[in-house]
Amino acid sequence: MTGRTQSSLEHGGPLNQHSLLRIYSITENGFLPEREPLRRLIHPYYRPWEFILDDLPSLIRAKAIRRAVGRIHVLSVTELHTEEEWRRAYVVLSFLAHAYIWGDDTASEVLPPAISVPFLQVSQHLDLPPVATYAALNLWNFTCSSLDFRELDKVRALHTFSGTEDESWFFSVSVAMEAEGACVIPIMLQALQATQHGDYLTVSRALDKLVVCVGKLGALLDRMDEKCDPVVFYHQIRPYLAGSKNMSAAGLPNGVLYTDGDGTSSWKQLRGGSNGQSSLIQFLDVVLGIKHTSSGSVGPRSLAVTQETSEGPMSFHEEVRLYMPARHRAFLEHVSGLKSLAAFVNESGEADENRSLRRSFQAATKALGDFRNRHMQIVTRYIIVPSRNQAQASMINLATASLRTNRLGGELTGTGGTALIPFLKQTRDETYLTGIEKSKT
């Protein structure tokens, strides 16, 4: 199959490109599903899960989530049949797992079998880690009163931890951004195909369209302030998005203990959901040929387990592909095997069309770098500034751990387990440098 899809991209026309996207589960909405995700698991067998999820915000506020989970039995996954049902189960169990871990005064290092057993089985089926990924929180967790998922005001999250409009808006912004970026995927694939024929004009036009698209993504990101308050985000939302990797200060020095269907228990250190797991943004990086090298580790001697390949430790951007839906991950791997636009630009000469191509490429990398700069500004308002608040809290979670870290002058940790600001700065700078270097060659 891989050979056929590569051939279709290099030699085929629009029909083959459409087939390529279908193979990798990329829809008219990009990496979002073709239609709204399931709102519930219809089979009555799964009502215990759904009933807890219905009442999740109030259970968290009452610190009663662990008692509620303790009253349910281990449910089998045999009544899940369609991929939509498997995805729905993944969303449900992601919310229940993170609410259980973080929903009391101290984090729970043990996930009970009622959650861990089916969560491991569902995750294995979907080839995803058993943690609340970007897919669980965003791609498969929304509803829209319009057929156009780009319409942010008509998008709502199906589920939240806090029950606040702030949290729904936070997730919905990412959904609208994914939908807005969908149009650029076939355009950039066409640009990659055009490199095979030395078609500078097509590549330049595609890059110009990319600049416009990234600008629209930034405009959506700028709307975060409209309905998501930084203080609400920091204290009521962000703690529940955290994973179990690099979370010692938040109460998980060993990660979380999961029990499988055979009664075997194992510790897992997993990254929490973050926009770094967006296939769309990584797609733009891969197409442009932007290389990221940071492991995202917290401190020079992080004790967290780092994924490795035959060529050594993975970078953060390589590692988080394991947190993406399997076909989207395969798509990125496929595109990564093709010549990037950076390589094509590097080979260009000094004719007018070549210089125009380099200008377009530099504009595209600058646009993506500017987008990452906007994201850093959001992080400053929503994480850095609230972390300086000296208020005392009885709970121990990512928010209170960040307060202590800031007072001690240490690096703040992102929900994905990264050293937050150094990681974001390096990612941004690598984006800018790719364009600057190619413009000088």
C-alpha positions in Angstrom: 0.0 0.0 0.0 2.8 2.4 0.9 4.4 2.0 -2.6 1.1 2.7 -4.3 0.4 5.8 -2.3 3.9 7.2 -2.9 3.5 6.6 -6.6 0.1 8.3 -6.7 1.6 11.4 -5.1 4.6 11.5 -7.4 2.9 10.7 -10.7 -0.8 10.8 -10.3 -3.4 13.5 -10.7 -6.2 14.9 -8.5 -8.1 11.6 -8.3 -5.0 9.8 -7.0 -4.4 12.6 -4.5 -8.0 12.1 -3.3 -7.4 8.4 -2.9 -4.2 9.1 -1.0 -6.1 11.3 1.5 -8.8 8.7 2.0 -6.3 6.0 2.7 -4.9 8.1 5.5 -8.3 9.1 6.9 -7.9 12.7 5.9 -11.3 14.3 5.1 -12.6 17.6 3.7 -12.2 18.7 7.3 -8.5 17.8 7.3 -7.5 15.7 10.3 -11.0 16.1 11.8 -13.6 13.4 11.0 -15.9 13.8 8.1 -18.9 14.3 10.4 -19.4 15.1 14.0 -18.1 12.5 16.5 -20.6 10.3 18.3 -22.2 12.0 21.3 -22.8 8.8 23.2 -22.2 5.0 23.2 -25.7 3.9 22.3 -25.4 0.3 23.7 -27.0 0.3 27.3 -24.1 -1.8 28.5 -21.9 1.3 28.5 -24.3 3.5 30.5 -22.1 3.3 33.7 -19.3 5.1 31.8 -21.6 7.6 30.1 -23.5 8.4 33.4 -20.3 9.3 35.2 -19.2 11.4 32.2 -22.5 13.2 32.2 -21.9 14.3 35.8 -18.1 14.7 35.6 -17.7 18.4 36.5 -19.9 18.1 39.6 -18.2 14.9 40.7 -14.8 16.7 40.3 -16.0 19.7 42.3 -17.3 17.4 45.1 -14.1 15.4 45.0 -16.4 12.3 44.5 -15.1 11.1 41.1 -13.0 8.3 42.7 -16.0 7.0 44.7 -18.1 7.0 41.6 -15.6 5.0 39.6 -15.2 2.6 42.5 -18.9 1.6 42.1 -18.6 0.4 38.5 -17.3 -2.9 37.2 -14.8 -3.7 34.5 -16.7 -3.5 31.3 -15.8 -5.5 28.2 -15.1 -3.9 24.8 -16.9 -6.6 22.9 -19.9 -4.3 22.3 -17.8 -1.8 20.4 -18.1 -2.4 16.7 -17.6 0.6 14.5 -14.5 2.9 14.5 -16.7 5.7 15.7 -17.7 3.6 18.7 -14.1 2.8 19.5 -13.2 6.5 19.2 -16.1 7.4 21.5 -14.9 4.9 24.1 -11.4 6.4 23.9 -12.8 9.8 24.6 -15.0 8.6 27.5 -12.2 6.7 29.1 -9.7 9.5 28.6 -11.9 11.9 30.5 -12.6 9.4 33.3 -8.9 8.5 33.6 -7.7 12.0 34.0 -10.6 13.0 36.3 -9.7 10.0 38.5 -6.0 10.8 38.5 -6.2 14.6 39.1 -9.7 15.0 40.7 -8.8 15.1 44.4 -6.3 16.9 46.7 -3.5 14.7 45.5 -2.9 12.8 42.3 -3.7 9.1 42.2 -0.7 7.0 41.1 -2.9 4.0 40.5 -5.7 3.8 37.8 -8.3 1.3 38.9 -9.1 -1.7 36.7 -12.6 -0.4 35.9 -10.8 2.3 33.8 -7.4 0.9 33.0 -8.5 -2.5 31.6 -10.9 -1.2 28.9 -8.7 1.9 28.4 -5.7 -0.3 27.5 -7.8 -2.5 25.2 -9.4 0.5 23.4 -6.0 2.2 23.1 -4.5 -1.0 21.6 -7.3 -1.2 19.0 -6.8 2.4 18.0 -3.0 2.2 18.3 -2.9 5.2 20.7 -1.5 5.5 24.2 -3.9 5.2 27.1 -3.9 8.9 28.0 -6.0 12.0 27.1 -4.4 12.9 23.8 -5.2 15.8 21.5 -7.4 13.4 19.5 -9.5 12.6 22.6 -9.8 16.2 23.8 -10.3 17.9 20.4 -10.5 15.9 17.2 -13.2 13.5 18.6 -14.8 15.7 21.2 -16.9 18.3 19.6 -20.3 19.2 18.1 -21.2 21.9 15.6 -24.5 23.5 14.8 -23.1 24.2 11.3 -21.8 21.8 8.6 -18.8 24.1 8.4 -16.5 23.3 11.4 -14.5 26.4 10.7 -17.3 28.5 12.3 -15.9 28.8 15.8 -19.0 30.3 17.3 -21.0 27.2 16.3 -18.5 24.7 17.7 -18.8 23.3 21.2 -16.9 20.6 23.1 -18.9 17.5 23.9 -17.2 17.1 27.3 -15.1 19.2 29.7 -13.6 18.6 33.1 -14.7 21.9 34.6 -18.2 22.3 33.0 -17.2 25.9 32.1 -17.7 27.7 28.8 -14.1 28.6 29.1 -13.0 25.0 28.6 -15.4 24.3 25.8 -14.1 27.4 24.0 -10.5 26.3 24.6 -11.1 23.0 22.9 -13.3 24.5 20.2 -10.6 27.0 19.1 -8.4 24.0 18.2 -11.2 22.3 16.3 -11.9 25.4 14.2 -8.2 25.7 13.5 -8.0 22.1 12.3 -11.0 22.7 10.0 -9.5 26.0 8.7 -6.2 24.3 7.9 -7.8 21.5 6.0 -7.8 23.3 2.6 -4.0 23.7 2.6 -3.3 19.9 2.8 -4.1 19.1 -0.8 -2.5 22.3 -1.9 0.8 21.5 -0.3 0.6 17.9 -1.6 0.2 19.4 -5.1 3.3 21.5 -4.4 5.3 18.5 -3.4 4.2 16.8 -6.6 5.2 19.9 -8.6 8.8 19.6 -7.3 9.1 16.4 -9.3 8.7 18.5 -12.5 10.6 21.6 -11.5 7.3 23.6 -11.5 8.5 26.7 -9.6 5.3 28.7 -10.2 3.0 26.0 -8.7 5.2 25.7 -5.6 5.4 29.5 -5.2 1.6 29.8 -5.4 1.1 27.0 -2.9 3.5 28.7 -0.5 1.6 32.0 -0.9 -1.7 30.2 -0.1 0.0 28.7 2.9 0.9 32.2 4.2 -2.8 33.1 4.0 -3.9 29.9 5.7 -1.5 30.3 8.6 -2.7 33.9 9.0 -6.2 32.6 9.4 -5.1 30.0 12.0 -3.4 32.8 13.9 -6.6 34.9 13.8 -8.5 32.0 15.3 -5.9 31.5 18.0 -6.1 35.2 18.8 -9.8 34.7 19.7 -8.9 32.5 22.7 -9.4 35.5 25.0 -13.0 36.0 23.9 -14.4 33.2 26.1 -11.6 31.6 27.9 -10.3 33.3 31.0 -6.6 32.7 31.8 -7.3 32.2 35.5 -10.0 29.7 34.9 -7.8 27.9 32.4 -4.8 27.7 34.7 -6.6 26.5 37.8 -9.7 24.6 36.5 -8.7 23.2 33.1 -5.0 22.8 32.7 -4.4 20.5 35.6 -6.6 17.8 34.1 -4.9 17.9 30.8 -1.6 16.8 32.3 -0.1 13.4 31.6 2.2 11.4 33.8 5.6 12.2 32.2 7.8 14.6 34.0 5.1 15.1 36.6 7.1 14.3 39.8 6.4 17.8 41.2 2.7 17.3 40.6 2.6 14.0 42.6 3.5 11.3 40.0 7.2 10.5 40.4 6.8 7.1 38.8 4.0 7.9 36.4 0.7 6.0 36.7 0.1 2.2 37.4 -2.2 0.5 34.9 -3.6 -3.0 35.3 -4.5 -5.0 32.2 -7.1 -7.7 31.6 -4.7 -10.4 32.8 -4.1 -8.7 36.1 -0.6 -7.6 35.2 0.3 -4.1 36.4 2.9 -1.7 34.9 3.9 1.9 35.4 3.4 4.2 32.4 4.9 7.7 31.9 2.9 9.3 29.2 2.6 12.9 27.8 -0.7 14.7 28.3 -2.7 16.3 25.6 -1.2 19.3 23.9 -1.3 21.1 20.6 2.1 19.7 19.8 0.1 16.5 18.9 -1.7 18.3 16.1 -1.0 16.5 12.8 -1.8 19.7 10.9 1.1 21.7 12.4 3.5 18.8 12.0 2.4 18.4 8.4 3.3 22.0 7.7 6.7 21.5 9.3 7.4 18.3 7.3 6.3 19.9 4.0 8.5 23.0 4.6 11.4 20.9 5.7 11.6 22.4 9.2 13.7 20.3 11.5 13.0 20.2 15.3 15.6 18.7 17.6 14.4 19.3 21.1 13.5 16.3 23.3 11.3 18.6 25.3 12.9 17.3 28.5 12.5 19.2 31.8 16.0 20.1 32.9 19.3 18.6 31.7 18.9 15.4 33.6 15.2 14.5 33.2 14.4 11.1 34.7 11.5 10.5 32.3 11.7 7.6 29.8 12.6 8.9 26.4 11.5 7.0 23.2 14.4 5.9 21.0 14.9 4.8 17.4 17.8 3.0 15.8 19.4 6.4 15.2 19.1 7.5 18.9 16.6 9.3 21.1 13.5 10.8 19.4 12.9 14.5 19.3 9.7 15.6 20.9 8.1 16.1 17.5 8.9 12.6 16.5 7.8 11.1 19.8 4.4 12.8 19.8 3.5 11.2 16.5 2.9 8.2 18.7 0.1 10.2 20.3 -1.6 10.8 16.9 -4.3 8.6 15.3 -2.5 5.8 13.5 -3.4 6.7 9.9 -2.5 10.4 10.5 0.9 9.3 11.9 1.4 7.1 8.8 0.6 10.0 6.6 3.2 12.2 8.2 5.7 9.4 7.9 4.8 9.0 4.2 5.2 12.8 3.5 8.5 12.8 5.5 9.9 10.3 3.0 9.4 12.8 0.1 11.6 15.7 -0.8 10.7 18.7 1.3 10.1 22.2 -0.2 13.3 23.4 1.7 15.3 20.8 -0.3 13.7 21.9 -3.5 14.3 25.6 -2.8 17.9 24.8 -1.9 18.5 23.3 -5.4 17.0 26.3 -7.2 19.1 28.6 -9.3 19.2 32.4 -9.8 16.5 32.9 -12.4 13.6 35.3 -11.6 11.3 32.4 -10.8 13.9 30.9 -8.5 14.3 34.1 -6.5 10.5 34.4 -6.4 10.3 30.9 -5.0 12.8 31.7 -2.3 10.9 34.8 -1.3 7.7 32.7 -1.1 9.4 30.1 1.0 10.8 32.6 3.4 7.4 34.2 3.7 5.8 30.8 4.5 8.4 30.0 7.2 8.1 33.5 8.7 4.3 33.1 8.8 4.6 29.8 10.6 7.2 31.3 13.0 4.9 34.2 13.6 2.1 31.8 14.4 4.4 30.1 17.0 5.2 33.4 18.4 1.5 34.1 18.8 1.2 30.8 20.6 4.0 31.8 23.0 2.1 35.0 23.8 -1.0 32.9 24.6 1.2 30.6 26.8 2.5 33.7 28.6 -1.0 35.0 29.4 -2.5 31.7 30.3 0.3 29.9 32.1 3.3 32.2 32.9 1.4 35.1 34.4 -1.1 33.0 36.5 1.9 30.9 37.7 3.2 34.0 39.5 0.2 34.2 41.7 1.2 33.5 45.2 -2.2 32.1 46.3 -2.1 29.0 48.4 -4.0 25.9 47.5 -4.5 22.5 49.3 -4.4 20.5 46.1 -1.3 19.2 44.5 -1.5 19.2 40.7 0.2 20.8 37.7 -1.1 24.3 38.7 0.2 24.2 42.2 3.4 22.5 41.2 4.0 25.3 38.7 3.4 27.9 41.4 6.1 26.3 43.5 8.4 25.9 40.5 8.1 29.6 39.6 8.9 30.7 43.1 12.0 28.6 43.1 13.1 29.9 39.7 12.7 26.6 37.9 11.3 25.8 34.4 7.6 25.4 34.1 6.3 22.1 32.7 3.7 21.9 29.9 0.8 19.4 29.9 2.9 17.3 27.4 5.7 17.1 29.9 8.0 19.6 28.1 10.2 22.4 29.6 7.6 24.9 28.5 9.2 28.2 27.4 12.6 26.9 26.3 10.9 24.3 24.2 8.5 26.8 22.5 11.3 29.3 21.9 13.5 26.7 20.3 10.6 25.4 18.1 9.8 29.0 17.0 13.5 29.8 16.3 14.0 26.6 14.2 11.0 27.7 12.1 12.4 31.2 11.4 15.9 29.9 10.8 14.8 27.4 8.1 13.5 30.3 5.9 16.5 32.6 6.6 19.0 29.9 5.8 17.3 29.0 2.5 17.0 32.7 1.5 20.8 33.0 1.8 21.7 30.0 -0.3 
